[in-house]
Amino acid sequence: MDRKLGIDEEFWRRLGLCAIVNITLIAKVNGHLPVEAFRQALSATCKAYPLLGVCFEVTRGGPRFVPVGEDGPLPLRTTERTSESQWMSEAEREHNTSFLPDRGPLFRAVLLSGASASEIILTIHHGIADLCAVYIMEDLLSSCGRVLEGQSPAFSAETLPDPVESRVPRRYRRLSGVGLLRVLRRRWRARSAVFKQLSRSEPDCPMAERTNHFVLQSLSPDETRGLIEACRSHRVSFYGATATAFLIAMGRHLRLREGEMMALSNAVSLRSYLEPPLGERVCCCAVGAITTSHGAPDASRFWRLAAEARAAVSEAIDRGELFFPAYPLRRWFLLWARSRERFAHTLSRNTRTAGVLSSLGALRISTDYGSMRLRSLVILGPPHVCKGLFLIAYTLGGIACFTFMYARPLIDPALAEEVAQGTLAVLREHAALP
């Protein structure tokens, strides 16, 4: 693949020069996975996804994706699996290691191979993929299963030849005048002082000094089933329930003054809103953000607040705000912050949100791959830009999974742990358990 970068891709490329912008997935599988079989499956997966074989190159006409060639070594590291928790330190290490963007490739893999279980850690630069990386991992697991059975790998990968913004519907391409002022006013009002209460460091702590960390939580199969049933009976989405529990847990650590609001940035996939729409398996970066403002949440009004949280996102999408921060605003920012220093300094002082929520819903991926079975899948994103807490929530195999991410030294690990446990406690309280 050789083409010019889109707006989002250029944003993440430049951010990657001054911060860590990795997406890391950890697949825990039952069964032994030989190193040579994994190497063969990984090589085949790379050929199926052209963006896994590129680097960034800045030319006179602008930055481009440029193939790195097939002669280079496969970015794979293997090690013996020695304990159940070994993957956590390995994943944290990979997640906090930057790429060399002008050399590529913009991904790497680690295999922890054990006799009865293995872990696969796949790290990808955010400039080439968003959470569609889940499906790259699924194809990689499927390839491993087929190689172990002596079959050739088969893929469902799709390639996007042009930047995503070329598919933005005409009605969303220009937001100006009164509409633009309203969006900016809403986003300005969402700027709250709550970050000063959540953070234990200076708000302009350089991004290069931040490291990403995570807390894992999950509901049991019975609790997950109870939560889904409760959501259905109250006509509330899994997203709405998760967002409200997240806000309640954060609100317990804040002292909001009159008129002060918590701002929640909601990651929303743009794929179904494009013309023509993009499938979830297309490897690219296609995520927008809707910022919603919330007062001190009242746990006694949980279901009503859950409905309002989802409605606030839907109303903002209807107003055309989904594409505004993703493209026009970022285009202006890239033009204004031309120097690396201005770019990094401006983003390091961004205190717009106390939290980011990405609710993926039910992951429609298989858990059986021949002789291997997927026990769990952990998804990590780059949380340090929001400077609050970043929650990725989804269900897989009938289990609700929650990854709470934060950046040191901005957030105290004890606070992240308390918010994570508090969020799950609220969800358990409202699950319809027998």
N, C-alpha and C positions, 0 to 999 in steps of 0.2 A: 504494500500500500504506500502510495506517495501522493499526498495532497496537503493543502493548506489547513492549518488548525482553525477550528471554529472558536466562537467567543468563550464558551465554557472551557474548552480544551486549553486555550491560551491562558485563561485565568488560573487554572490549576497548574499549568506549566510554570508560570511566573511565581505562583505561591510556593511551588515545590523548590524554588531556588532559595527561599528563606525560611522554609518550615517543612515539616514532614507531612505529606499528603497521601499516605498509603491507605489502601483497603486490604485488610488481611482476613482470610478465611481459614478456619481450622476444622478439618473433617476428621472425626474419630471413628475408626472402622474396626470391626471384629475381624480376626483372621490375619495370617501372615501375608505381607506384601513384599515380595522380593525386590531388591533394588533394581535389577535389570529390567524386570517387567514394568516397574514404575517409570523408569527412564524411557522405555519404548512408548508407553502411553502418553507421557508428557511431551515427547517429541512430536507425536501425531497430533496432539491437541494444539500445539503451537502452530502447526501448519494449517490447521482448520480455522484459526483466529489470526488474521493478518496483523491486527494491532498488537499481538504479543511478540511480534518480530520487528518493532520499529523503535526509533529514538527520535528526539526532537532536534531539529536543525534550524537555526536562525539564518535566513537568507535575505537578500535585498528586497525580495517581494513579501517578506514576512515569515514567521515560523511555520515549519512544515513537519509532517510525519515523513520519515525517511527509513526505508528498510535497512536493517543492520547486516543482512546477509545470513546465509545458512551455514557458513564455515566456522562461526564462533562457537565456543563451548556452551552447552546447555546450562542455564543458571540454576543448577540443582546442587543442594547440599544434603548429604545423608549422614545419619548418625544412629547409633543403637539406642533403642528405647529401654530406659533403665527404671522408670517409675511412672505411676499414673499421673503425677502432676508435672512431669518434666516438660510437657508441651506448653505449659503456661509461661515459663521463663523463656523458652525458645520463641514463642509467639510474640511476647513483649519485646524481645530483642529484634526480631524481624520487623515488627510494626514501627519501631523507633529507628530504623536504619534507612537513610535516604537512598534514592537511586542516583546514578550518574546520567542525567537526562540527555546529554549529547553523545552518549555512547550506546546506551541501551543494552539488552532489551529492557522494557519497563515493567518487568515482572520477574519473580524468582520463586523457587519452591524449596521446601525442606521436607524430607521424609524421616520420621522417627519409626524405624522398623523394629517390631517385636515379634515374639514367637506366636502370641495369640491375639495381639491387637497392634494397630499402627495408627499414627497420626500424620496427616498431610497438612502442611502449612503453605498456603498460596498467598503471596503478597503482590499487589498490583498497584501501579501509580494511578491516582484518581483521574489523571488527564486522559486515560484511555478507556476507563470503565467506571460505572457507578456500581450500584448493588446488583447489576446484571452479572457481576462476577460470580454470583451464586450458581448461575447456569454454566459458567466456564468450569467451576468445580464439579458440577454434576456430570458434564461431558468427560472431565478427567477421570472421575470415579468409574463412569461407564466404560471408558477405554481400558482402565485397569482390569475391570471384571472380564472384558472380552479377551484381553491379552492373556490373562490367567487361564482362560478356557481354550486358548489356542486359536482365537478368531481375530480378524482384523478390526480395528476400531472403526466405529461409525459415528457421525456427528450430525447435529441439528443446527450448527452455527450459521449465523447470518452476518453479512458484512454491510456496513453503511458507507457508500462511496463519497458522500457529501456531508458537510457539517449539519448538525441537527437543526440549526436555526433556519435552514432553507425550507423546512417543513412547517414552520410556524404559520398558522392560519392568518390570512390577510387582516382579519378583524382584530388580531392581537398585535400586529406589527408596529402599530403607532399608538402610543398612549401619551397624550399631550393636553395642554390647557388645564381645564378644571379637573379632569380625571387624574392627570399627573399630580396636581397639587393635593388632591384628596389622598392619593396613595402616600405621598411624602409626609403629609400631616399625620396620617394614621401610623406610619412607621416611626415618626418622631415622637408621638405620644406613647408609643410602645417602649421607648427608651426609658428604662427604669433604673433606680439606684440599687436594686436588689443585688446586683453583682458585688457591690462593696460589702454586703453582708455575707455572701457566699464565699467570696475569695479571701485568701489570707495573704495576698501579695499585691504589689502595685499594679494598677490596671494597664500600665504600658510595659509590663514585663516582656522583653523581646521574645518573639516566637521561636527563635533559634535556641533559647534556653529552656523551652518547654518539652516535656516528655509525656507520651501518652500511656495511660494505664486503664484497667478495666475491672469491673466487678460483675460476676455472673450470677443470675438468679433464674429460677424456673418454677413453674407450677407442676404438680403431679398430674398424671392423666385424669384422675377424678376431679381435681380442682380445675383443670383446663376445661373439661366437659361442663362442669358446673358454671364456669364463667361464661362460656359461649351460650349456654341455655339461658342464663340470666340476661345476657345482652339481647338475645332474641325476644324474650318475654317483655323487655322494656323498650324494644325497637331501637336499640342503641348499637353502634358498631364497636368492634374490638378496639379500633383506634380511639373512639370517644372515651371508653372505659379506661384505657391505658393512659391517655393524656390527663384525665381527671385525677387518677391515682397518683400520677407523677407530680402534678401540680400540688395536690394535697400534701404529699411527702415533702416537697421542697418548701411549701408554705409554713410548715412547722418549724423551720429554721430561720424564718424571716419575721421582721417587724415592719409591716407595711404601714406607712402613714396615710392619711386621708388623701385620696386621689392618686396614690402610687400604685403601679400595676406591675404584675409579672408578665414578661414577654416570652412567649413560646414560639420558636421557629419550627414549622412543620414541613418536613421534607416530603415533597409530592412528586411522583413520577409524571413527566410530561408526555410520556409515550402515547397514551390513549387520546391526548388532546391535539396531537400533530395531524397534519394532512399531507399524505396518507399516514395513518397511525403506524407506530413502530412496535414490533413484537418485543416481549420482555427479554428474548434471547439475543437480540441484536447488541453486539458489543459496542458500546459508546457511552458517553456521559450525557444523560438527559434527565436531570433533576431540577425542579424549581423549589421555591420556598415561600410559604405563606406565614407571615408573622401575625400572631393573634395576642391580644392583651387580656389579662385576667386579674381580677381583684383577689383578695384573700379568699381561697376556696373554703366552702363549708361542707364538711364530710356528710352532714345530715341531708344534703341536697345532691348526693352523688349522681343519681341517674339523670336528674334534670341538667346538672352541669355537664355530664357526659354527652347528652343530646346537644347542648349549646356549643360544646367544643367542636363537635363535628360540623354543626350548622355554620359556625363562624368560618371554618375553612371552605366549605361549599360556597358560601356567599362571596368570599374573597375571590374564589376562582371565577364565579359568575361575573364579577366586576372586571375581570381581565387582569388581576394582579399576579396570577401565576407566572406569566411570561415576563412581567416587568423587571423583577430583580435578576432573573436568569439571563436576560439578554440586553435590553436597552441600558439598564443601570450599570451592568458590568462593562458594556462597551464604553460608556462614558468614563467609568473609573479607570479602565485600561489606558484610555487616551490621556487622562489627567495625570495618573501616577506612572509616568513613563520610566522614571528612575527606580532602581531596585530599592533604594533607601526610602523613598516616599511611599512606595507600594507596601513595604513591610511595616513602616511606622504607622501608616493609616490603619491597616488591618490589626496591628497589635493593640491599638487603642479602641477597637470596636467593642462596645459594651452593650450592644443592642438587646441581646437575649440572655435570659437566665438559664435556658435549656433548649435543646434541639431534640425533636422526636421524629424518628423514622419508623413508621408502622408498616411492615411488609405484609401483614395478614397471614394467610396460610401459604406456606411455600409449597408449590406444586412440583416437588422433585421426588424422585424415587429414593427409597432407603435400602433397596436390595440390588446388589451388583454381582450376580453370580455367586461365588463363594464368599464374597464380602458383604457385610451389612453395615450401613451407616448408623452409628449409635447416636451421634449428635453433631451439630454444625454450629460453630461459633463465628459470628461476623463482627469485625472491628472496623470502625471508620475513624477519620481524623477529627477529634473533638476540640482541639485547642483553638480553633478559629472563633468558636462561639464563646469561649472562656467561661462557660457554665458546665452543665452536665449534658451529655449526649446519650440518648436512649434509643437503641434499636430493638424493636419488639416484633415477634413473629411466632407462628405455630408450625411445628414440624413433627410428623408422626404422632399427632394427638397430644403434644406437650407444648405449652406456651413458654417461650424462651425470651429472656430479657438480658441485654448486655448494656450495662451502664459504663460509659467511658468519661474520663476526665483527664485534665492535663495538670501535671505538677510543674511549678509550685503554685499554680493558680488555685487549685482546689485541694483541701485537706483530704487525704484518703479516708479518714474516719467519717467525714461528712458524706463522701460518696457512698460508703458502706451503709450509713444510716438512711440515706435517701433511697437506696436500692431496697433495703429491708422494709422500709416504710411503704414504698410503692406496692410491694408484693403483699404486705399485710392488709392494705386497703382493698386490693383485688380479691384476696381470700375472704375478706369480710363480706364482700358483696356477691361472691359466687353462690349459685343455687345448689349447695351441697345437701345430700340427703341427711 
